[in-house]
Amino acid sequence: MTATIEAAPPTSVTRREQRRVLVGTMVGTTIEWYDFFIYAQAAGLVLAGLYFAPLASNNAPLAQLIAWASLGISFLFRPLGAIVAGHLGDRIGRKAMLVFTLVVMGAATALIGLLPTFDQIGVLAPVLLIVLRILQGFSAGGEWGGAALLSVEHAPTNKRGFFGAYPQIGVPAGLILAAGVMLLVTTSMSSASFLAWGWRIPFLVSVILIIVGFIIRRSVDESPVFTEMRARKKESAAPLKQLFTKHWRQVVLTALIFIANNAAGYLLIAFFSSFATKPVAAGGLGMERSPVLLASTIAAVFWLASTMAGGILSDKIGRIRTFQLGYLLLFVWAIPMFLLIGTGNIVLFALALVILASALGFSYGPQAALYAEMFPAEVRYSGVSIGYALGAILGGAFAPLIAQLLLDQTGWAPSIGLYIMGLAVISFIAVSLVKETKGIPLGVSEH
């Protein structure tokens, strides 16, 4: 017979400690994803011409496809980061891995801001850029699982969705910060100056943010569930082996549950800005860059609010129903969204992004709580991190590239909406196969 002992955050963790954890996971995740999104923004705006155009023999569309591929390639290294951070996180703790991933991501981002272009050092420039991008992917693969578990494992049982939404809102908050900094930089200088050197500023700002995040995360207490595991000497000697032999189905489901949200999210993060600002002759909408970035920033605010709402709602009606609502909304909005975007009207463009962002929160806010509740404590960091990373590869890794290919081949933007609808169906089915997890114990199992 197996008895499960629930960690008791309401009594063992003070409210002050809970607040510190929530701030630490949100701020750290915001900074981590600011770094990630700055590259996504730059890939759509400047990196194609500075690093990849010569490789494409001055073929601008091909150079942009290569730039999108460089965005996606880092996702292939997320599972490696998830495996390393997950294994160590299940062995030595959640907190240490959060500090480690934050420093790695920040260092890679700052170095991109200092990297010479193709004209300066030749083919070594795109090679080094991709290496740094791989480091970003490795870091991101281990970041989310640690932040999600630190928040959820500190939470009272009836507020796990709410607590788990804090690291989740770090993603739209990172997008707000990234788009805001990019908007400030682009509006404060000429296009020529931005292309020559101004684009580097958002990458270098990361140095300041990493110092702030490092200080905050160092002050966060270790997860009470991991502390209980260590006190009972219950950590698994081989968490990865145990994960894949006993819990492979949960890993597959967590990956499939995430793909539609991640794909649509990366269109919002990266593709829409590039498509809108690209000249009409090059297949874009020819819109001005500053209003488009402002629209993306406004949409990110709605994404943040809906993510928190999704987490809170999942504490009331359950994780599964909240996810299903989010994917239903995404399915319904996919085609109308592209019809509005295709008008080239900035108001309708902003409206399309705002409604998309509002829908995304319901399949993002409950994610940390659902994933934590799907795995036992001994393999939880590995399970949630690897599932999340695989979902990111299948969903967002090459979503901008696939969207660009669909647009180039069909000349009809709503064809991208059909792609998103298909992913929404897959994710809806996957989450429907999971038995409701709300309220189950998170503590250490004793056999």
N, C-alpha and C positions, 0 to 999 in steps of 0.2 A: 504493500500500500504506500502511496506517495502523499506526504503531507506538505503543504506549501505554506511557508511563513511569510506573511506580508510585512515589508518594511513599513514603518509608520511615520511618514513625514510630518503629520500634524503635531506629533508629540516629540519626535527625535530631532526635528529640524525647526529652528525658530523662524518666525516671520522675517526677521532681519536677514537671516541666512537665505531664505527663499527669495527675497527681493534681490539680494546680491547675485544669486544664481541666475535669476531671470535677466537682470541687467547684463551680467557677464556673458550669457549665451547669446543674447540679442546683439549686443555691441560687437562681440567678437565675430559673430556670423555676418553682421552688416559689413564689417571691414573686410572679411574674407571674400565676400561676394562682390563688394565694391571692386576689389582687385580683379576678380574674374570678369565682371561686366565691363570694366574699362577696356579690356582686350576685345570683348565682343563689339563694343561701340567702335573702337578703332579699326577692327577688321572690316566693318562696313563702310567706314569713312575714309581711311587713309592708308592702311597697311598694304592694300593691293598694289598701289602705285609705287610705294617706297621700298617694298621688299620682294614682290613677286612679279611685277610687270616684265622685267627683263627675262625672267624664266619662261614667260609665256610669249616671248617674241613680240612684245608690244601689243598683244591681243588683250584689250582691257576686260572684256567679258570673261575670258579664261583666267586672267589674273585675279578677278573677283571670286571666281569659283575656287581657286587655289587658296585665297585668303579665308573663305568659308571653311575649306577643308582643314586649314591650320587651326581654326576654332574648334572643329570637331575632333581633331586627332588627340587632343588632350583628354577627351572623354575615354579613349581607349586605355589610358593609364589610371583612370579612376579606380577600377577594380584592384590594381596593384596597391594603390594608396589605401583602399578599403581593407584589403587583406592584411597589410602591415599594421595600420593603425587599429584595425579591429582585433587582430591577434594580441597586440600589445595592450590595447585598451581593456580586453578581457583578462589580461594577465597582471598589468601594473597599474591600471586605473584610467578613468575617463579624462581626468583633468590634465595629466601630463601630455596626452595626445592632442588635446585642444591647443595647448601652448605651442607644441611642436609644429602642428599644421599651420597655425597662424604665422609663425616666423618664416616657414618655408614659402608660403604664398606671398608674403610681403617682400621677401628678398627677390623672388623671381619677378614680381611686378616692377619693383624699383629698377632692376637691371634692364628690363625691357625699355624703360624710359631713358636709359643711357646707351642703348645699343646703336651702333652705327648702321647706316642704311646700305642698300645694295650698291649704290653709286660710290660709297666710301670704302667698303671692304669686299665687295663682290659677293660671290655665292656663299661665303661664310656668314653673311648677315641673315639670310633666311634660315640657314641651318641653326645658328645660335638662337634665333627667335623661336623656332620650333622646339629646341631643347628647353628653353625657359617656359614655353607653353606646356610642355610635358610635366615640368615641375609644378606648374599651377594645377594641372589635372590630378597629379599624385596627391597634392595637398587637399584639394577639394574632395577627393575620394574618402579621406579620413576625417574631414572636418565635420560633415553633417551628422554622422552617427554619434560622435562624442557630444556635440551640442544638444542633439535631440534627447539622448539618454540622460545627460546631466540635468536637464530641465524636467523631464517626465519622471525620473526616479526620485526627484526631490518633491514631487507634487502630492497633495492629498488625493485620494482615490477618485473623488468626485470632481476634481479639477484638472485631470491630466490633459484633456484637450486644450484647456486654457493655458496651462503651463507650457505644453508642447508647442503652442502657437508662437511663443516668443522667439525661439530660434528660427521658426518659419518666416516670421515677419522681417527677420534680418535679410532675407532675400529681396523682397521689394524695397526695403529700406536701403540696401546696397545699390539697387537700381536707381532709386531716387538720388542717392549721393553721387553715383557715377554720372547719371544724366545731368544732374545739377552742376557738377564740376565741369563737365564737357560743355554744357550750355554757357556757363560763365566764361570759359576760356574762348569759345568760338565767337562770342559776342563782344569780347574785349580786344579783338585783333582782326586784322584782315585775313582773308582766306589764304593768301600767300604766306603770311607769317605762321598761321596755324599749320599749314602743310610743311613748312620748313622746320619749325621747332616747337610751336605751341602745343602740338598733340602730346608732347612728352610730359607736360606739366601734370596732367591727371595721374600718370604713372608714378611720378616722383613724389606727389602728395602722399602716396601710400606709406612712405617712410614715417611720417608724422602719425598717421593713423595706426600703424603697427605698434609703435611705442605705446600709444594710449591703450590699445587692445591688450597688449602684453601685460601691462600693469593691472588692468581690470581682471583679466583671466587668472592671473597669479593669485588674486585675492579670493577666488571662488573655492568653496569647500568641495571635497570629493563627494561623489554620489553615495548616499546612505546604503543603497543596494550593494554597490561594490565594497563598501566598508564592511557590510555584513558578510559578504562572500569571503573577504580576506580574513575576518575574525574567525570564521568557521573553516578557513583553509579549503574553501570549496571551489576555487578557480580551477577550470579544466586544464589538464596537462596538454591537451591537444584540441583547443576549441574549434579549429577549422575542420578537423576530421569528424568531430562530433556533429558539427553544423551540417556538413554535407552528407553524412550517413543517416542522420535522424530528422533533419529539418530542411531537406532540399526543396520540398514542396512550398514551404513558406518563402524561401529565397526566390523561387520562380514567380510566385504570386506577387511578392513585393515589387519585383522588377516590372511585371506587366501592369500592375496597378498604377505605376508612376509614369508610363510612357506618354500618355496623351497630355497630361499636365505639363510634363517637361518639354515636349515638342512645341506646344502652343506657347509656353513661357518663353522659349528661346526665339520664337518668331517675334514676340513682343519685345524682348531684350535687344535683339540684334537685327533681324531681317527687315522689319517694317521701316525703321529709320533709313536704312540703306536704299530700299525700294522707293521710298517717298522722295528722297533727295537726289537720286540719280537722274541725270538728264533724260528727257523723253526719247531722244535719239538713241540712248543706250538701254532703253526698255524700262525706264523708271517713270516717275510722275512729275519730275522737275519742280518739286516744292522746295521752299527755302528751308535751310538747315535749322535755324534757331526755333521757329515755330514747331517744327517736327519734334525736336528734342524736348521742347516744353510740353507738347502733347504726351510724349512718352513719360515724362516726369509726373504729370497729372494722373496718368493711368496707373503708375506705380503706387501713388497715394491710395487709389481705390483698391489696388491689389493688397496693399498692407491692411486696409480696413476689413476687406472681405476675408482675408486670411485669419485675422483675429476672430471675426464673426464665425467662420467655419469651425475653428477650434472650440469656441464656446458652445455653438450649436451641437457639436458632436458629444459634449458632456450631457446634453439634454435628450437628444433623439438617437444617439449612437453614431459610431464612426461610419458604419456601412451606409446608412441612409444619407448621411451628409455627403459622402463621396459620390453616391449615386446621383444626388441632386446636382452636384457640381458637373459631373460628366454629361448629364442630360442638358444642362444649360450650355455647355461647350458644344455639344452636338447641334443643338438648335441654332446657335449663333454663328457657326462656322461660315456658312455661305453668305448670309446678310452682311457679316463683317467685311468680307472682301468686296462686296458690291459697294459699300460705303467708302472703303479705302480707295477703290478704283476711280471715284469721282475727282480725286485730287483736291477736294475742298478741305481746308484745314479743320473746320468745325466738325464735319462729318468724319474725318480721319480720327480726330480726338475722341469723338463719340464711340466709334468702332473699337478703339483701344480701351476705353474706359469700361465698356460693357464686357469685353473679353477679360480684362483684369478682374472685374467684379466676380465673374463666373469662376475664375481660376482659384480663388481663395477657398471655395468649398471643397475642392479636391486637394488642397494644400495645407490648410489649417489643421485638419485632424491627422495628418500623416505621421508626425512624430509619435503621437499617442498610439495610433493603430499599429505601427511597426514595432514599437517597444512591447506592446501587449501580445504580439504574435510570436515572440521568441522567449525562451527561458533565460534567466539572468546569466548563466554560465557562458552562453554563446551570443548574447544579445548584441553587443557592440559589433561583432563580426557579421551577424545576420543582417542587422539593419543597414550597415555600411555597404556590404556587398550587394544586397538587394537594391539599394538606392543607386549604387554605381552602375549596375547592369541596366537598370531602368533608364538611367541617363544616357547610356550608350544607345539603347534601342529607341529612345525618344528624342532627346534634344541634341545629341552629338552632331548629327548631320541634318537636322531639321532645316536650318537656313540653306544648306547646300541643296537638299531635296526640293525645297520651295523654289530656289532659283532655277533648278533644272526644269521643274514643272512649268514655271513661268516662261522660260526660254522655249520649251517644246510646244506649249499650247497657246501661248500668248493670251491666256485667260486666267486672271488672278484667282477667281473662285475655284479653279482646279486644286489650289492649295487647300482650300476649305474642305474639299472632298477627302483629301489626305488626312486632315485633322479629324474629320468625322469618323473615318475608319479606325484611327487610333482610339478615339473616344469610345467606340463600341467595344474594342478589345479590353480597355481598362475598366469599363463598366462591368463586363462579364467577369473579369478577374476579381474585382472587389466583391462582387456578388457571390463568389465561391467561398469567401471567408466568413466563418461564423462570427457573429458580433462579439467583440472583445471588451467592450466598455465595462470597467469595474472588476476585471479579473485580477488576481494577485500578481504582483511583480517581484516578490521576494525570492529567496533562495530555496530551491527544492531539496528536500532530504529524502533519501531512499532507504 
